[in-house]
């Protein structure tokens, strides 16, 4: 191997080691700075509103920042409050109807037992009477062992639920502290945003910072695009559920559509958190029209979201639909629930880095100066 190829190989190994080292350091850094990362993302979305107040009313930036934060937080808290009120309302209605529904459920179970289970029990008892003593003892031992295992499983499940509830209560003070830190960091970053921009502009004159600015601009555009994409998907879900509620002739269809739009934000579960238990409840109470309709509506929502999400997210953040789908899937595998957001954002970041010719510079570093290869030839 020539010395030029050897140096290229060494530089390539150096780049790979540097990549893994930077990834490891960023992972550790994110673990200790993620509240400020979230605050920075919130600031990116709030700065245009603060600039609008500062430009139109000439109010101090600190006051404009405070008003903007109050507006955004009020909208978020208002939406959450509306959802909670609606859930409490429907829980109250369900509680009022509970005695009647329990009676209906009891009659259903009794009818099911008399028509389906009782004949099976009688047949099983007759078969049991025909067993010899050894077979009877083995069957009784198996039933006893099954009961012991079932009781053990119930005990483990109960302890697991109690442990989860205990951990949630123990983590509540930390969550409250985290929210306070994020809000304060959000305020300070937004208020001092112009000074940060001026500092970046001064650094932009140095070599390499222009590419960094281009990456940040692409990342900001992708963030806003992702928010618009999710708003579009939620609006589509809201429209489909509203039409479904009108067809099923349920009371307060608008409220259910709003709840479905809120639950659509939940990865994995989504609108199923609302529609599936409702469908099961309707089936148990004998309202098969509503039960089947809710299942069909859930299938329609899931299919349209899985088909539309890669296309809509990709078009809003500037990615090919296939690339957007791959980024969402890989993000889910690597980061879990957060992968719905982190995956596409990382894909856009890689695209921005590519457009800034960072990979070009890395490749030039690996290949080395042209004069080196010329001398070798």
VOGU-3710 file (C-alpha; in Angstrom, 3 decimals, decimal comma):
1> xxxxxxxxxx> 0,000/0,000/0,000  1,366/3,427/-0,947  1,974/6,064/1,705  -0,809/8,257/0,236  -3,351/5,415/0,569  -2,108/4,720/4,073  -2,599/8,360/5,097  -6,084/8,325/3,533  -6,976/5,219/5,523  -5,664/6,795/8,730
11> xxxxxxxxxx> -7,628/9,987/8,100  -10,766/7,921/7,382  -10,304/6,038/10,685  -9,798/9,392/12,421  -13,065/10,722/10,942  -14,992/7,596/12,037  -13,557/7,802/15,560  -14,339/11,517/15,661  -17,936/10,860/14,551  -18,549/8,277/17,276
21> xxxxxxxxxx> -16,799/10,459/19,847  -18,919/13,482/18,947  -22,097/11,353/19,022  -21,156/10,019/22,459  -20,372/13,490/23,785  -23,616/14,928/22,359  -25,575/12,095/23,970  -24,030/12,844/27,363  -24,426/16,592/26,835  -28,110/16,198/25,883
31> xxxxxxxxxx> -28,739/14,187/29,046  -27,743/17,213/31,139  -28,979/20,011/28,866  -32,232/18,703/27,341  -34,407/21,271/29,213  -32,460/24,054/27,521  -32,673/22,291/24,143  -36,475/22,207/24,496  -36,397/25,846/25,589  -34,372/26,724/22,484
41> xxxxxxxxxx> -36,890/24,957/20,239  -39,743/26,815/21,929  -37,842/30,073/21,481  -37,456/29,406/17,757  -41,253/29,293/17,503  -41,864/32,270/19,828  -39,315/34,753/18,456  -41,472/35,795/15,432  -44,335/36,719/17,781  -42,003/38,708/20,053
51> xxxxxxxxxx> -40,508/40,493/17,043  -44,036/41,361/15,896  -44,904/42,954/19,259  -41,583/44,780/19,379  -41,945/46,081/15,822  -45,636/47,040/15,852  -46,056/48,458/19,355  -42,466/49,454/20,236  -42,821/47,728/23,594  -39,683/46,584/25,472
61> xxxxxxxxxx> -38,496/43,176/24,346  -38,737/41,728/27,861  -42,408/42,733/28,045  -43,091/41,383/24,550  -41,407/38,116/25,506  -43,488/37,841/28,679  -46,721/38,511/26,776  -45,796/36,005/24,059  -45,024/33,312/26,615  -48,288/33,995/28,419
71> xxxxxxxxxx> -50,216/33,743/25,127  -48,577/30,439/24,138  -48,915/28,941/27,620  -52,534/30,104/27,831  -53,335/28,375/24,555  -51,659/25,143/25,701  -53,230/25,232/29,170  -56,592/26,153/27,633  -56,522/23,163/25,292  -55,519/20,817/28,120
81> xxxxxxxxxx> -58,240/22,296/30,360  -60,896/21,834/27,681  -59,818/18,217/27,204  -59,901/17,539/30,957  -63,317/19,201/31,316  -64,695/17,106/28,476  -63,248/13,923/29,976  -64,745/14,764/33,388  -68,081/15,525/31,727  -68,216/12,206/29,922
91> xxxxxxxxxx> -66,985/10,364/33,013  -69,824/11,976/34,994  -72,382/10,990/32,348  -70,987/7,450/32,347  -71,196/7,320/36,159  -74,827/8,438/36,064  -75,651/5,698/33,577  -73,484/3,118/35,360  -76,236/1,378/37,419  -78,363/0,879/34,302
101> xxxxxxxxxx> -75,359/-0,309/32,312  -74,283/-2,684/35,090  -77,757/-4,227/35,055  -77,594/-4,573/31,272  -74,108/-6,081/31,509  -75,246/-8,509/34,221  -78,148/-9,687/32,088  -75,791/-10,096/29,124  -73,325/-12,161/31,174  -76,106/-14,276/32,663
111> xxxxxxxxxx> -77,585/-14,958/29,226  -74,114/-15,779/27,868  -73,502/-18,158/30,779  -76,831/-19,939/30,406  -76,573/-20,308/26,639  -72,864/-20,900/26,076  -70,904/-21,642/29,235  -73,331/-23,783/31,258  -73,567/-26,549/28,604  -69,774/-26,650/28,389
121> xxxxxxxxxx> -69,533/-26,900/32,186  -72,057/-29,756/32,252  -70,167/-31,616/29,539  -66,897/-31,068/31,386  -68,433/-32,323/34,647  -69,776/-35,471/32,977  -66,338/-36,098/31,470  -64,772/-35,552/34,902  -67,079/-38,164/36,463  -65,858/-40,734/33,961
131> xxxxxxxxxx> -62,188/-40,279/34,850  -60,339/-42,841/36,973  -58,882/-41,761/40,378  -55,380/-41,188/38,975  -56,619/-38,935/36,199  -58,826/-37,053/38,676  -55,871/-36,423/40,979  -53,710/-35,172/38,074  -56,466/-32,867/36,835  -57,054/-31,433/40,307
141> xxxxxxxxxx> -53,307/-30,898/40,738  -53,108/-29,098/37,391  -56,040/-26,862/38,295  -54,468/-26,065/41,666  -51,124/-25,232/40,025  -52,897/-23,032/37,472  -54,645/-21,187/40,291  -51,347/-20,664/42,113  -49,691/-19,295/38,965  -52,679/-17,030/38,261
151> xxxxxxxxxx> -52,592/-15,662/41,812  -48,850/-15,106/41,505  -49,297/-13,275/38,195  -51,998/-11,057/39,710  -49,688/-10,308/42,626  -46,828/-9,372/40,319  -49,153/-7,169/38,249  -50,476/-5,450/41,378  -46,970/-4,790/42,655  -45,985/-3,469/39,226
161> xxxxxxxxxx> -48,921/-1,059/39,124  -48,190/0,098/42,672  -44,522/0,611/41,768  -45,445/2,658/38,684  -47,793/4,861/40,711  -45,136/5,294/43,413  -42,516/6,273/40,829  -44,922/8,744/39,232  -45,612/10,408/42,579  -41,896/10,452/43,420
171> xxxxxxxxxx> -41,068/12,026/40,041  -43,733/14,748/40,355  -41,462/17,290/42,146  -38,742/16,720/39,521  -41,263/17,222/36,710  -42,472/20,485/38,254  -38,866/21,680/38,642  -38,176/20,687/35,023  -41,177/22,694/33,803  -40,012/25,761/35,766
181> xxxxxxxxxx> -36,467/25,471/34,344  -37,768/25,107/30,764  -40,103/28,116/31,092  -37,392/30,327/32,614  -34,826/29,272/29,996  -37,464/29,825/27,303  -38,004/33,389/28,560  -34,319/34,311/28,819  -33,355/32,801/25,447  -36,248/34,552/23,678
191> xxxxxxxxxx> -35,558/37,872/25,387  -31,858/37,851/24,525  -32,323/36,380/21,045  -31,035/39,491/19,180  -27,757/39,395/21,105  -27,286/35,737/20,203  -27,975/36,558/16,552  -25,430/39,400/16,624  -22,831/37,085/18,130  -23,467/34,533/15,382
201> xxxxxxxxxx> -23,202/37,260/12,757  -19,785/38,236/14,102  -18,691/34,604/14,115  -20,076/34,214/10,608  -17,137/36,170/9,289  -14,849/33,374/10,391  -14,270/30,304/8,302  -16,749/27,508/8,879  -19,462/29,481/10,669  -21,322/30,326/7,471
211> xxxxxxxxxx> -21,999/26,616/7,001  -23,128/26,398/10,631  -25,590/29,247/10,053  -26,954/27,491/6,978  -27,491/24,316/9,001  -29,348/26,273/11,716  -31,579/27,995/9,147  -32,519/24,630/7,621  -33,131/23,171/11,067  -35,389/26,091/12,038
221> xxxxxxxxxx> -37,329/25,724/8,797  -37,723/21,996/9,431  -38,985/22,606/12,965  -41,697/24,986/11,795  -42,504/22,623/8,932  -42,894/19,689/11,313  -45,274/21,676/13,530  -47,349/22,649/10,475  -47,355/19,028/9,292  -48,635/17,743/12,648
231> xxxxxxxxxx> -51,297/20,471/12,719  -52,392/19,399/9,234  -52,562/15,715/10,248  -54,521/16,532/13,410  -56,934/18,675/11,377  -57,530/15,757/8,984  -58,170/13,424/11,932  -60,535/15,981/13,450  -62,499/16,204/10,194  -62,755/12,425/9,728
241> xxxxxxxxxx> -63,854/11,821/13,341  -66,387/14,674/13,157  -67,959/13,159/10,018  -67,960/9,747/11,699  -69,641/11,106/14,822  -72,326/12,755/12,692  -72,961/9,493/10,823  -73,167/7,540/14,097  -75,500/10,245/15,492  -73,741/10,564/18,838
251> xxxxxxxxxx> -74,322/13,467/21,182  -71,844/16,369/21,082  -69,944/15,214/17,948  -67,752/18,330/17,963  -66,477/17,572/21,464  -65,576/14,011/20,537  -63,797/15,224/17,400  -61,761/17,695/19,498  -60,845/14,923/21,947  -59,803/12,695/19,041
261> xxxxxxxxxx> -57,601/15,480/17,685  -55,926/15,793/21,096  -55,397/12,031/21,474  -54,019/11,948/17,933  -50,905/13,568/19,404  -50,201/10,386/21,407  -47,812/8,052/19,543  -48,713/4,349/19,283  -52,149/4,818/20,879  -53,511/7,936/19,182
271> xxxxxxxxxx> -57,287/8,074/18,677  -57,467/4,425/19,715  -57,217/5,654/23,311  -60,678/7,152/22,818  -62,365/4,984/20,187  -61,362/1,428/21,175  -62,643/1,496/24,821  -65,781/3,249/23,604  -66,340/0,562/20,950  -65,834/-2,190/23,569
281> xxxxxxxxxx> -68,296/-0,487/25,904  -70,855/-0,135/23,099  -70,455/-3,820/22,180  -70,949/-4,975/25,782  -74,079/-2,851/26,139  -75,464/-4,230/22,875  -75,139/-1,114/20,717  -73,541/-2,928/17,791  -74,156/-0,125/15,301  -71,981/2,287/17,302
291> xxxxxxxxxx> -69,423/-0,408/18,163  -68,855/-1,468/14,551  -68,939/2,154/13,387  -66,259/3,168/15,900  -64,001/0,268/14,862  -64,382/1,185/11,188  -63,735/4,847/12,015  -60,579/3,895/13,944  -59,309/1,822/11,000  -59,960/4,715/8,604
301> xxxxxxxxxx> -58,094/7,184/10,841  -55,109/4,859/11,302  -54,861/4,040/7,590  -55,106/7,666/6,458  -52,539/8,811/9,011  -50,019/6,130/8,073  -50,501/6,895/4,394  -50,556/10,684/4,708  -47,932/11,253/7,418  -44,791/10,517/5,320
311> xxxxxxxxxx> -46,102/12,628/2,427  -47,246/15,586/4,555  -44,264/15,575/6,910  -41,854/15,159/4,001  -43,387/18,020/1,988  -43,424/20,395/4,981  -39,835/19,740/6,069  -38,374/19,276/2,594  -37,825/15,513/2,533  -38,779/12,829/0,062
321> xxxxxxxxxx> -41,832/10,895/1,406  -39,838/7,638/1,462  -36,995/9,327/3,350  -39,524/10,819/5,788  -41,063/7,366/6,354  -37,623/5,819/6,935  -36,663/8,624/9,343  -39,864/8,118/11,367  -39,330/4,347/11,571  -35,635/4,616/12,470
331> xxxxxxxxxx> -36,428/7,348/15,000  -38,981/5,088/16,694  -36,464/2,246/16,880  -33,672/4,435/18,278  -35,515/6,944/20,476  -38,896/5,366/21,216  -41,882/7,713/21,328  -39,693/10,790/20,783  -38,560/9,246/17,508  -41,690/10,653/15,843
341> xxxxxxxxxx> -40,061/14,072/16,238  -36,353/13,295/16,547  -36,198/11,043/13,455  -37,418/13,592/10,874  -35,467/16,418/12,557  -32,246/14,390/12,359  -32,972/13,588/8,712  -33,375/17,303/7,975  -30,209/18,033/9,941  -28,258/15,533/7,828
351> xxxxxxxxxx> -29,718/17,083/4,688  -28,748/20,566/5,897  -25,222/19,365/6,702  -25,015/17,857/3,221  -26,246/21,087/1,585  -23,658/23,025/3,591  -21,008/20,785/1,983  -19,775/19,519/5,349  -19,507/15,984/3,974  -17,618/17,440/1,011
361> xxxxxxxxxx> -15,066/18,979/3,354  -14,751/15,715/5,305  -14,174/13,796/2,075  -11,532/16,297/0,980  -9,838/15,827/4,350  -9,839/12,041/3,916  -8,584/12,128/0,318  -5,948/14,715/1,162  -4,423/17,482/-0,968  -4,321/16,806/-4,716
371> xxxxxxx> -0,586/17,401/-4,738  -0,058/14,379/-2,501  -1,733/11,979/-4,918  -0,002/13,631/-7,872  3,410/13,007/-6,342  2,526/9,388/-5,714  1,520/8,955/-9,365
//
